[in-house]
Amino acid sequence: MLLEIRGEREIFLHNETPPPPSGGPIVGADSRRCLDVPNASQTHSTRAQLRDFSGGTKQQ
């Protein structure tokens, strides 16, 4: 799996545990799409969506 967080690319193998999040957007390194939680909800079972990453304040 390849993730880019704040411009840094990291590769995780399936048997490795990724480090704790450092904050900031989670953006696909190749797709440039990000995870979006509607209205920044913290309600259990809220569905995350994939969106094109624009870098706007709502995607921080």
Secondary structure in CASP SS format (residue, H / E / C, confidence):
PFRMAT SS
TARGET T0000
AUTHOR 0000-0000-0000
METHOD secondary structure of the structure
MODEL  1
M C 1.00
L E 1.00
L E 1.00
E E 1.00
I E 1.00
R C 1.00
G C 1.00
E E 1.00
R E 1.00
E E 1.00
I E 1.00
F C 1.00
L C 1.00
H C 1.00
N C 1.00
E C 1.00
T C 1.00
P C 1.00
P C 1.00
P C 1.00
P C 1.00
S C 1.00
G C 1.00
G C 1.00
P C 1.00
I C 1.00
V E 1.00
G E 1.00
A C 1.00
D C 1.00
S C 1.00
R C 1.00
R E 1.00
C E 1.00
L E 1.00
D E 1.00
V C 1.00
P H 1.00
N H 1.00
A H 1.00
S C 1.00
Q C 1.00
T C 1.00
H C 1.00
S C 1.00
T C 1.00
R C 1.00
A C 1.00
Q E 1.00
L E 1.00
R E 1.00
D E 1.00
F C 1.00
S C 1.00
G C 1.00
G C 1.00
T H 1.00
K H 1.00
Q H 1.00
Q C 1.00
END
